[in-house]
């Protein structure tokens, strides 16, 4: 687990670190000779360029996080469509398909649990049950391979889409902003706050809080969007829940 998994920890820790960096820069300013006017102008250029770079990095990181969040939402919708379509196609097969449909409803329940479970500990059983149901579902439709009709092929293809959609969803949930990118972004933020503290004209802790607060909130938002389970902004399985309600036996 990393602080990026817990946005609130990221908010507090990044603010504390950046505020300390600003105070360190201010401390170095008081212990060195006053800057000349030319040196202060050169330093202002460096501070402006560093802040611009930090803003670009935060903007790109936010774009990456929101794209990953949208991708998780799209795959949730795709899963619901695949399961719902296959549930209807099972009715085209000859014989009693009630058992297969019951397995598909149980599989749907496991997929909902995957989205709603917040703790990683509970995922072990969910993933194990999901894998078991996938094997049973595939075996159930595979038993109809002796009937090489267009309907059978269509049903087998639909079940393949159901199983593939789960893999795409899992890959999207693993797709996160790299830790190295977080480290580099935090390093540049520390440099920015240290430079602001060093270039200040006078000591004032209230002034030094402005940038750390703003950057910490930005980091919190990015981490929240990029954390599928630890954040407040999460993908709600609305489509899967609606499908489960519609497939519930009356």
C-alpha positions in Angstrom: 0.0 0.0 0.0 1.2 3.5 -0.8 -0.1 7.0 0.3 -1.7 7.3 -3.1 -4.1 4.6 -2.2 -5.4 6.8 0.6 -6.2 10.3 -0.6 -6.7 11.8 2.8 -3.2 10.6 3.9 -1.9 12.2 0.6 -3.6 15.5 1.5 -2.2 15.7 5.0 1.3 14.4 4.2 1.8 16.5 1.1 0.7 19.7 2.8 3.0 19.1 5.8 6.0 18.3 3.5 5.4 21.3 1.3 4.9 23.7 4.2 8.1 22.5 5.7 9.9 23.0 2.4 8.7 26.6 2.3 9.9 27.2 5.9 13.3 25.6 5.0 13.6 28.0 2.1 12.7 30.9 4.3 15.2 29.8 6.9 18.0 29.6 4.3 17.1 33.1 3.2 17.6 34.5 6.7 20.9 32.8 7.1 22.4 34.1 3.8 23.3 37.4 2.5 20.4 39.5 1.1 19.8 39.1 -2.6 20.7 41.9 -4.9 18.0 43.3 -7.2 19.5 41.5 -10.2 19.7 38.2 -8.3 16.1 38.6 -7.1 14.9 39.2 -10.7 16.8 36.1 -11.9 15.3 34.1 -9.0 11.8 35.3 -9.9 12.3 33.9 -13.4 13.3 30.5 -12.0 10.4 30.5 -9.6 7.9 31.3 -12.3 9.3 28.7 -14.6 9.3 26.0 -11.9 5.7 26.9 -10.9 4.6 26.7 -14.6 6.2 23.2 -14.8 4.5 22.1 -11.7 1.1 23.4 -13.0 1.6 21.5 -16.2 2.5 18.3 -14.4 -0.5 18.6 -12.2 -2.7 19.2 -15.2 -1.4 16.2 -17.1 -1.7 14.0 -14.0 -5.3 15.1 -13.5 -6.1 14.3 -17.1 -4.5 10.9 -16.7 -6.6 10.2 -13.5 -9.9 11.4 -15.0 -9.3 9.3 -18.1 -8.7 6.2 -16.0 -11.9 7.0 -14.0 -13.9 7.3 -17.2 -12.4 4.1 -18.5 -13.5 2.2 -15.3 -17.1 3.6 -15.8 -17.2 2.5 -19.4 -16.1 -1.0 -18.6 -18.7 -1.3 -15.9 -21.3 -0.4 -18.5 -19.8 -2.9 -20.9 -19.9 -5.7 -18.3 -23.6 -5.0 -17.6 -24.4 -5.1 -21.4 -22.5 -8.3 -21.9 -24.1 -10.1 -19.0 -27.6 -8.9 -19.9 -27.2 -9.8 -23.5 -26.0 -13.3 -22.7 -28.8 -13.8 -20.2 -31.3 -13.3 -23.0 -29.3 -15.4 -25.5 -29.4 -18.4 -23.2 -33.2 -18.6 -23.8 -32.4 -19.5 -27.5 -30.7 -22.7 -26.5 -32.5 -25.9 -26.6 -33.2 -27.6 -23.3 -33.4 -26.3 -19.7 -31.1 -23.3 -19.2 -32.3 -22.3 -15.8 -29.2 -23.5 -14.1 -26.9 -21.5 -16.4 -29.0 -18.4 -15.8 -28.8 -19.0 -12.1 -25.0 -19.2 -12.4 -25.0 -16.0 -14.4 -27.1 -14.2 -11.8 -24.6 -15.4 -9.1 -21.8 -14.2 -11.3 -23.5 -10.8 -11.6 -23.7 -10.6 -7.8 -19.9 -11.2 -7.6 -19.2 -8.4 -10.1 -21.3 -6.0 -8.0 -19.3 -7.0 -5.0 -16.1 -6.3 -6.9 -17.1 -2.7 -7.4 -18.6 -2.1 -3.9 -15.9 -3.7 -1.8 -13.6 -1.1 -0.3 -11.0 -3.3 1.4 -8.5 -5.3 -0.5 -8.8 -8.2 2.0 -12.3 -9.0 0.8 -11.2 -9.2 -2.9 -9.4 -12.5 -2.4 -12.6 -14.4 -1.9 -14.5 -12.4 -4.5 -11.8 -13.1 -7.1 -11.8 -16.8 -6.2 -15.6 -17.1 -6.4 -15.6 -15.2 -9.7 -13.0 -17.5 -11.2 -15.0 -20.6 -10.1 -18.2 -19.2 -11.6 -16.4 -18.3 -14.8 -15.3 -22.0 -15.2 -18.8 -23.3 -14.5 -20.4 -20.8 -17.0 -18.0 -21.8 -19.7 -18.5 -25.5 -19.1 -22.2 -25.0 -19.2 -22.2 -23.4 -22.7 -19.4 -25.6 -23.9 -21.7 -28.6 -23.3 -23.7 -27.4 -26.3 -20.8 -27.6 -28.7 -22.3 -30.8 -30.1 -25.0 -28.6 -31.6 -23.0 -26.5 -34.1 -25.8 -24.1 -35.0 -25.8 -20.4 -35.4 -27.7 -20.0 -32.2 -25.0 -22.0 -30.3 -22.2 -20.0 -31.8 -24.0 -16.8 -30.9 -24.4 -17.9 -27.3 -20.8 -19.1 -26.9 -19.6 -15.8 -28.3 -21.8 -13.9 -25.8 -20.3 -15.9 -22.9 -16.9 -15.2 -24.2 -17.7 -11.5 -24.1 -18.9 -11.8 -20.5 -15.6 -13.4 -19.5 -13.5 -11.0 -21.5 -15.3 -7.9 -20.1 -14.2 -8.9 -16.6 -10.6 -9.1 -17.7 -10.8 -5.6 -19.3 -12.3 -4.2 -16.1 -9.5 -5.7 -14.0 -6.9 -4.3 -16.2 -8.5 -0.9 -16.0 -8.5 -1.0 -12.2 -4.8 -1.9 -12.2 -4.0 0.9 -14.6 -2.8 3.6 -12.2 -0.5 6.7 -12.3 3.0 5.3 -11.8 4.7 5.9 -8.4 7.7 7.4 -10.2 5.4 10.1 -11.7 4.1 10.9 -8.2 7.7 11.1 -6.8 8.8 13.4 -9.6 5.8 15.7 -9.2 6.2 15.9 -5.4 9.9 16.6 -5.9 9.2 19.6 -8.1 6.5 20.8 -5.7 9.0 20.7 -2.9 11.4 22.7 -5.0 8.7 25.3 -5.8 7.8 25.8 -2.1 11.5 26.0 -1.1 12.1 28.6 -3.8 9.1 30.7 -2.7 10.3 30.6 0.9 13.8 31.6 -0.2 12.6 34.5 -2.5 10.2 35.9 0.1 10.7 39.5 1.2 9.6 38.9 4.7 8.8 36.0 7.1 5.1 35.1 7.3 3.9 31.5 7.9 0.4 32.4 6.6 1.8 33.4 3.2 3.8 30.2 3.1 0.6 28.1 3.6 -1.1 29.2 0.3 0.8 27.2 -2.2 1.1 24.0 0.0 -2.7 24.1 0.6 -3.4 24.5 -3.1 -1.0 21.8 -4.3 -2.0 19.4 -1.5 -5.7 19.8 -2.6 -4.7 19.1 -6.2 -2.7 16.0 -5.2 -5.7 14.9 -3.1 -8.1 15.2 -6.1 -5.7 13.3 -8.4 -5.1 10.5 -5.8 -8.9 10.3 -5.2 -9.7 9.8 -8.8 -6.8 7.4 -9.3 -7.8 5.2 -6.3 -10.7 2.9 -7.2 -11.3 1.8 -3.6 -9.7 4.2 -1.3 -11.1 7.4 -2.6 -14.5 9.2 -2.2 -15.0 9.4 -5.9 -15.7 5.8 -6.9 -17.4 4.0 -9.8 -20.9 3.1 -8.6 -22.0 -0.1 -10.5 -25.4 1.5 -11.5 -25.7 -0.5 -14.6 -24.9 -3.8 -12.9 -27.3 -3.0 -10.0 -30.1 -2.1 -12.4 -29.5 -5.4 -14.3 -29.5 -7.4 -11.1 -32.8 -5.9 -10.2 -34.3 -6.6 -13.6 -33.1 -10.3 -13.5 -34.4 -10.9 -10.0 -37.0 -13.7 -10.1 -40.4 -12.2 -9.4 
